[in-house]
Amino acid sequence: MARLPSACPLDCPDTCGLEVDVEDGRLRRIAGRADHPFSGGFICGKVRGSARRVYSAERVCQPMRRVGAKGSGEFEALSWDAALELIARRLQAVRARWGGSAILPVSYGGSNGLLSQDGFDARLFDRLGASRLLRTVCAAPTGRAAGGLYGKMPGVALQCYDQAQLIVVWGCNPSATSIHLVPVIRRAQRAGARLVVVDPRRTPLAGHADLHLPVLPGTDLPVALSIIRWLFDKGSADTAFLSAHARGAAELRQRAEAWSFERAAAVAGLQPELLERFATLYAASSPAVIRCGWGVERNRNGGSAVAAILALPSVAGKFGVAGGGYTMSNSSGFQLDPRAAVGSQPAATRAVNLSQLGKSLLRLSDPPLQAVFVYNMNPLASCPAQNKVRQGLLREDLFSVVFEQVWTDTARLADVVLPATTFFEHRELKVSYGSYALRRAAPCIAPVGEARSNAAVFAELCARLGLNQPGEVQDVEGLETRLLSQLNAEQRQALCERGLALPDFGDAPVQFGDVFPKTPDGKVDLCPAALDDEAPGGLYCFRPAIQEGSLQLISPAIPQLVSSTFGGSLRGPIPLQIHPGDAADRGLFDQGTVRVFNASGEVVCQLACSTTMRRGVVCLPKGLWARHTANGCTANALAPDTLSDLGGGACYNDARVEVEAWQGP
């Protein structure tokens, strides 16, 4: 039995260190490494049981080519040489007839590291002149807001939350998405810290909170603006800090002026007294920290809402002390660029927004997309307007390649399916976006079947298509060497010895103490001109939701399914959660079968009545596969492909639906 170090690269802020037992070349045990500075020896059940995915009966073990109709599931085996030759030939043919922009890479990097994303794959598609993919399904609005106000200033480290006297968890459910933050918050509470949770559901942490604000989805913006207005009106704004370190405070105050507690509460479905309690508590507490999650951005007002939330610590003067400020993404501690390491630059071609993938696949002009290469993603389970995505992937004239570990819903619609390695089977570098760390991991086992790594396959395709240039790195070892050369000697040594390196400022920076805004003048810009021009109606302009249905559908993560990665391991039907009162109003019963529908489609599924839901909101988790509902559609079939105010982000939570008893076909 060999005990090997590893690290988890999956889409989670914690980026845990792992300890893997291997016997006879097979994974036998996956546990946490006790020396990880944030997670210690504790890991989530998904990763602890991930050997089930590695050795799944649904594992793609060799290249396959479709032989039946699209979606029929009929495939035949190919050799790697034949598969790569077929792909290269088809991509060359598409470029020759339609131009490179008729080719589209479809990927998302949440569960991938620096050696699996934007390296050799970027070289391939950049030099083919393929359409550029805008990865907007997550973090695009938040990235625009944080970058505009603070230049992506490093945030409060999650392990430092126990130094705060007030913790605000806004649009985030750490019990599902960042489990190691939960004991830190609970420890802080035992030491006297107060907890505020802003979330439409009564999440596990909301059940332990001093104050829970169950806002209606998409109304975080007026809530945040009402608190900003109160801080200015009551003399609780830190005018000295704003004068020294910020721009645009007067403009922000003017835009918040319209939002009294009464007006914001009416829009958000709250009692005004809750907002006043929140504002009073926030003003009086120091250190105070806000954990802003990505749930806030998933609507038409998402970018402005995040900007308003992140403006709060500037207005209230919460910076400059340990445990005070805000946390968004903490990935800015390392600025390593795989694309630069392989010598590639984005092509000046058209951009395709991933949040409107279905619309782009069905648009047959300018030129039409003739080839898609899907990797690091299961778009049929992840993109809005699911029915459009499915219809587009089923086009007979579209050549589609899916490079995947298991037979996902997307893979079953492909022309060619290539077997990909899991993170246990290839080397990786991963920057955490929660705790401050760069992790390095070597493969623990040999690839299952004929699986190959992203780096190996895309490097080989570059070679076959004649896209390499003399002197460039040609393999993953060369790519890793180039990336590590961007670190200092101490960081490189730490990676070699411990598999973990920290940024120059360490793992516990104090905002406006150790780290400062990365804006051009080093100041907070509370009303950036670029964001003001981008947002419809201007930054901080609230746009009410379209009243298509009486219920708002949200699709948050659950502990078993943070993304679609583990959808294949999640068995049984997944129910729609609804408040018992909303169910009773419609004559619906717990465990009954219902039809959830709007103009975009319908989902047939079971119903689960739950008092954790607020009235007017229903919930079907994100990342579900076709197997989890009775008709093979998920919440994304009901989500619009409209875009958020900043960053062109997905508006999953703008879905309005009706629910009725299912009457059968």
N, C-alpha and C positions, 0 to 999 in steps of 0.2 A: 504494500500500500504506500503510495507516494502522496504527501501533503504539499500542495502547490499554492502559491499566492496568485490572486487574480483581482479583478476589479469590475464592478458592474457599470456598464455604459448606458443602461436603459434610461428611458425618459422620466427622470426623477431628480429632484434637486440634491439628493443626499450622496450619490455616487459612492456607494459603500465599498470598502475593501473586503475581499472575499478570501476564504480559505477552502480549497477544493481537494477532496480526497479522490485519487484515481487508482483503480486496481484493474489489472489486465486491460489497460487502455480505455476503461469506461469510467464515467463519473459515478461515484458512489455516495458522496456527501458534499453538500454545498453549505457553508456556514460563513459567518462574519468574522473578519479579522479584528482582534481586540485592540490593535494599535492604531485603528483609524481614529483621527482626532474628533470626529463628530458622531459617527454611528457606533463606534466600539465594536462589540462582537455580535450585535443584533441586526438581523436582516429581515426583509419582508417574506411572507409565505410564497409570493409569486416566484422570487428568485431562488428561495430555498428548495422549491419543487421544480425548478426549470429543467432538470434532467428529463422530465416528462416531455418537454418540447423537443429537446435534443434527440431523443429516441422515439419520437412520436411515430405512429403508423402513418401519419399524414406528412411526414418529412419528405421533401423533394430530394431524392438521392441520386438522380442522374438527369442530364439534359433531356427534354421532351419536346416533341413537335405535335401540334394539333393535326388530327387526321379527319375528324368529323366536323359538323357544323359548329360555329362559335357558340360556346356555352354548353355543348353536348358532353363535355368531359372526356372526349375520346382523344387519346394521345398515344404516340409511339416513341420509343427510346431513340436517342441519337448519341453519337460520340461527341465529346467536347469539340474535337476538330471540325466535325460536320456542322455542329450548332453554331460555332463562332464564324465559320465560313458562310453559312446561310445568313447570319445577322449582318456580317460585313457587306455581303453582296446586296442585301435588301436596302441597307442604309445608303450605300453608294448609288443604287438605282433611284431612290427617292430624291437624293440630293441632285443627281443629274437631271431629273425631269422637273422637279418642283422647287429646287433650292433647299439649302440647309434648314431654313426656318420651317419647313414642313415636318421636321423631326423635333420631338419634344421629350426631354428627360422628365420623368415624374418621380419625385422623391421628397422625403422630409427627413431631417437629420436629428430628431429628438433622441433617438436611441442609438446613435452612432457617434464614433469618435473621429479624431483628426486623420486617421489612416483609412477610414471607410467612407468618408464624405468629402467632396470638394477637392480631391486630389487628382488621381488619374481619370476619374469620371469627368471632372471639370475640363481636363485637357481634351478628352474625347469630344465632348459636346461643344466646347468653345471652338475647337478647330474644324469641326464639321459645319460650324455656322448655324447650329440648332437654335430654335427659339429658347429664350431665357425664361426659366421658371421662377416666378415670384412665390416663395414659400410663405404663404400668408395664413394658413389654417390655424396657427398658434403663434403668439408673441409678436406679430407684426405691429398692431396698434400700441401695445405696451412698449415695444422697442422704440417706436417713433416718439411716444410721449416722454419716456425716460431720457432718450437722447436729446430731445428738444429742450427740456428743462434743465437737465443736469449733465448732459454729455455722457450718459451712462457711468456716472460716478459709482464706484463700488459701494455696496450697501452694508447694513449691519449684518454681521455674520450670525447665522441662525443659532449657533451655540452660545451666543452672547445675550440671547433674549432673557435669560434669568437675571440679568443685571437691570432690567427695566422695572419701573414701578407701574407702568401701564402698557399692555400689549393689545394692539388692535389687529385682528385677523379679518381682512376684508376681501371677500370673494375668493376664499381659499379654504380647503378642507384638508389640513395636514394629516388627519387620521387616515386618509386614503392616498394622498399624494406626497407626503414628506413625513413619514411616521416618526423619524427621530427628533422632529421639532416638538412633538406632543409632550414627551417627558420633560423637556426643557421648560415648556410653558407651565406644566403642572408643578414643577419644582419652584418656578418663580411665584406661582400663586401661593404655594405653601409658605413662601417667604414674605408674603404680603402684597404681591403685585395684583392689580386688577386686570380683568380680561373683558374685552369687547369683541363680539363677533358680528360681522355684517354679512348676512347670507340669507337667501330666500328659504333655505331649509334649516331645521334645527339639527345641525351637524353634531357629532359627539362632543366637540369642544364647545359648541353653543350651549349644550346642556350643562356645562360647567362654568359658563360665563357669568360675570356680574351684570352684563347687559347684552342682549341679543336684539339686533335690528333685522327683522325678516323683510327686507326690501323686496319689492317686485322687481323681477329681472329687467335690466336696462334703465333703472332709475337711480343708479349710484351717483350719477353726475349732479342732479339737483340736491341730493343729500350732502355730498361733499361741499358744494357751493354754499349751501345754507350754513354749514359750520364755519366756512371761511368768512361769510358775512357777519356771523355772530362774533367771531374773534376780533374783527375790525371794529364793529359797533360797540363792543363791551370793553374796549381798551386792552384786550388780551393778545393782540398782535404784537410781535416783537419788532417794533419799528427800527430799533438800533441795528438788529441783524439784517433786516430788509434793506436799510440804507447802505450798509457796508458790503453786503454779499449778494444782492439780488437786483434784477431789473424787472419792470413790468408790474410792480405791486399795485400801483394805482389803477392800472387797466384791469387787473384781476379783481380788485375790489369793486370796480364799477360793474363788471360782468356778473359778479355774485350778488349784487344789490337786489336784484329782482326776486331772489330766493329766500323768502322768510321761512321759518320753521313750519308755519302753517301751510304754505304753498308746497314746499318740498314734501312734507308728510302726506299731503293729499295725493300727490303724484305717486309717491313710493308706497302708499297703502299702509302708513304707520300713524301712530299717535304723535303729535308734535312734542309731547313731553319726553319721548324717547330721544329725540334729536337734541333737545336742550340738555338732558342728562349726559349724553355722549359728549357734547361740546364742553360742558362744564368740567367733566372728568378729564378730558384731554388737555384743557387749558391749565388745570391745576396739577398735573402729574409730570414729574421729571425724575429719571429719564422715561420717555415715552417712545415706543417704536410701533410702526405700522408695517405689517406683512401684507403687501398687496399681491393678490393672486391673479391668475390669468382668467378666472371666471368673469371678472369685471369687463374684460374687453370684448366679449362674445356677443356684441349687439351694435346697433347703428351708432350709438353714442360712446362706444367703448374707449376710443382714444382720448377723448376729452374727459371722460370719467377718470381714467387713470391719471391724466395730467392734474386734475383737480385734487385727487387723493394724494398724489406725490407733492403737491404744493403745500399741503397742510403743515408738515414739519418746518418749512421755511416761514410760513406766516406765523406759526405759534412759537418759533424759536426753539426747536427740540434738538438741534444739532450740537456738536461739540462735546458731548459726554458719552461715555461708554454705555451702550444699550439704548441710545437715543437716535432717532431718525427714521429711516425706512429701509425696507428690503424689497427689491424687485428681482431681477436676475443678478447673480453674483459671478457671472462668467467673465467679467471684464478684468479679472486679475491676470489673465494671460492673453496675449494678443498674437497667437500663432496662426499662420495663414497657409493651409495646404495648397491652395491655388498658386500662390507665389512660389512655394517650394517646388512645384512641378513646372514652373515657368509659363503659366497660362494666364490669360486675361479674358474677361467676359467678351463675347462677340457683340458687335453693335447690331443686334437683331431684335425682332419684336419680342415683347414680354407677354407671357401668359400667366394670369393670376390663378394659382392653385385653388383658390376659393371659388373659382368659376370654371373649373376643369370641364365639367359636363357641357357647359355652353360652348367652350372652345372646341371640344371634340365634335360637336354637332354643327359648328359653323363651317360651311363648305366653301370658303373663299379666302383669299389674301395671303398665301395659298392655303388650302385646307391642310390640316394635320394628316400626314400619311403614315407616320411611324411614331410610336411612343415606346419608351424604354423605362419600365417601372422598376425601381429598386429602393430599398430602405423605406418602403411604404406599402400600405394596403388601401389605395384610394377609394375603393368601393365601400370600405368601412369607415373612411375618415373624412371624405369631402362632402360639402353641402350639396343639395339637389341630387341626391343619390340616384334617382331614376334617370336623370339626364346623363350622369356618369356611366351608368349601366348601358343605356342606349348607345352612347358614344363608343364604348369599348366593344359593343357588339357589331359595329360597322364592319361589313365584310371587306371593304377596301382599305381598312386600317391595319397595318402590320404592327403587332404589339408583342413586346418581349417583357416578361416578368422574371426578375432575378430575385428569388425568394427562398426562405428556409423551409416553409411548409406550404401545403396547398390551401392558400387563402381564397376568398371569394373572387378576388381580382385575378389570381393565377388561373383559375378555372376558365376564364374568358380569354386567355392569351393564345397567341399563335406559337410562341416558343417560351418554354419555362426552363430557367437555369437554376441549378441547386446552389444555394449560398451557405456559407459557414455561419454558425452562431459565434458569439463572442468568446466562447470557450475554445474555439477552434482556430482563431487567428489572433495576431498581435494587435494591440490597440493603445492609443493615447486618448485620454478623455478629460476635458475640462469640466469641472463641476459648475453648476449654476445655482447651487445652494450654499454648501460649505466651500471655502476657498481651498481648492486643491486641483492639481494636475495629476491624474493617475496613469500609470503605465502597467500594462499586463501582457504577459506572454501567453501563447496558446497552452492549454492544459491537456488537450487530447488531440489526436489526429482527426481530420475532417471525416464526418460520417458520410459513407457512400463516396460519391464523386464530387462533393461540395467543394467550392473554391471561394476564396475571399474576394471582396470587391476590388481591392487593389490589383490582385492577380488578373482578374477578368478584364477590367478596364485597361490595364496596361497592355494586355495581349491584343485587345481590339485596336488600341492606338497603333500598335506595331503592324497589325494586318492591314490597316487603312493608310499606312504611311504618314502618320500624323506626328511622329516623334522628330525631334531635332537633335543634332549632334551635341554631346556633352550634357544632355538632360538626364535626370534620374529616371531609371527604367523599372525599378522594383520597390517594394514596400520598405526594404532595408534602407535604400537610398533616400526615400521620402522621410522616414523617421530620423535619419541622420540630419537631413536639412532642417527639419523642424526643431530638433534638439539643439542645433547650433544657434538658435534664437534665444536660448536660455543662458543664464550665467552659470559659471562653473559649479557653484554650490547647489543650484537647482538640478543640474545634470547628475551630480554625485548622489543627491537625495533620491532621484528617480532610480538610479542603478542600485542603490542600497536598500531602499524601502519601498520603491514603486510609487512614491508620492512626493511631490514638490509643492511648495507654497509660493505665493507671489512675493515680490520684494517687500511689500508692506505687511507680510505675515498673514495670519488667518483670523485676526480680530481687529480690523481697522475701525477707527473712530471717524465718522463723517465730520468734516471741517476740523479735524484734528490731525489725522494721518492721511486722509484722502480728501480731495476737493473736486468740484465740478470740472468736467473735461470739456466745457464750453470754450469758445475762442478766447474770451476774456476772463475765464475762471469764475464767473458769477452765475448764479441761478437765473435763468430766463423764464419768468412766470407766464409770459405771453409771447412765445417765439413767433416771429413774423412768418417763418416757413410753415409752421403748423396752423397759424391763423389763416393763411392762404389756402391750405389744403382742406381744412374742415368745412363742410357745407354750412354756410351761415356764420363761419368763424369759429375759432377755438372756444370751447365751453358753451356752444349753442346746443340746447337740448331739443331733440327731435322725438316727438311721441311715437310709439309703435303703431303700426297699422292695425286697426281693429278687425282682423279677419275672423277670429274665433274668440270664444269667451275664456279660454284657458291658455296660459303661457307654458310652453314646453321647454324645459331645460335638459341638458344632457351632460351631467358632470361625471367625473371619474368615480369609481368605486374601488375599494381595497383590492379586489381581485382583477381589476381591469383599469389601469391608468391610461393605457392606449390600446389599440387593437392588437398589440403584439401577442397577448396571451388569450385572445378571443378563442383560439382553437382549443384551449385547455379548460375553458369555462363551459360546463355542461348544463343542459336543461334550459327550459324557457325562462326568460328574464321578464319580470312584470313591469308594467307602468305603475308608478307610485302616485297616489292621489290622496288628498285629504278626505276623511270619511264624510264630511259635510258636502263636499263637491260630488262625491259618489252618490250620496243619498238624494241630492237634488236631481240627479239624472236616472234614478232608479237602478243604480249599478251596485253590484255586490262584490265583496272581497273574494278573490280567486276566480271570479268570472272571466269570461273571454270578451274582450272589447275591441272595437274598431276606433283607432285614433286617426283623425283625418283632417286634411285641409285641401286647398286647391292643388297642392303639389303632389299629393299621394295619400297613402294610408298605410297604417301598421296594424296588424292583427296580433294581439298579444294578451297575456293574462293581466289581471288587475290586482294591485295590492294596496289596500287602504292603510294609510300611515299618518299618525299625528305629527310626524316630523315635517310633513309638508304644510305650507301655509295655504290658505284658501286662494284659489285662482291660479295655482301653479301645479303642474304635473311634471314627472321626471322619468326619463328613460335613459339609462347610462350611455355614455359615449363608448366607441370602440367595439360595439356588438357586431357579430357576424350574422349571416342570414339564418343560421341554425337556431338563433335565440328567439325568433319570433315565428308565428304561425304562417306568415306569408312571405318570409324572407326579406322583408324591409325593416329598416331600423329608424331611429330618430332622424338620421340625416335625410331620409326620404321626405321629411316634413320641414327641414331647414331650408330657408331661402338662400339663393346665391347672390343676394345683395351684399354690399360691402360696408364696412365700418367707416367712420368719419376720418380716421387716420390710418395709414398703412395698408389700406385695401384689405382689411382683415375679414374673416368669416363671421357671419352674424347668426350662429347657431341658436342663440337664445331669443332671437326675434320670431321664432316659430310660434304662431298662434294656431290652436287646434280646437276641435270639438271631440268629445268622447261619447260613444254610445255602445249599447250592447251589440255584440256580433250576432247577426242573424244567420250566418252560414253563407256559402256560395250561392 
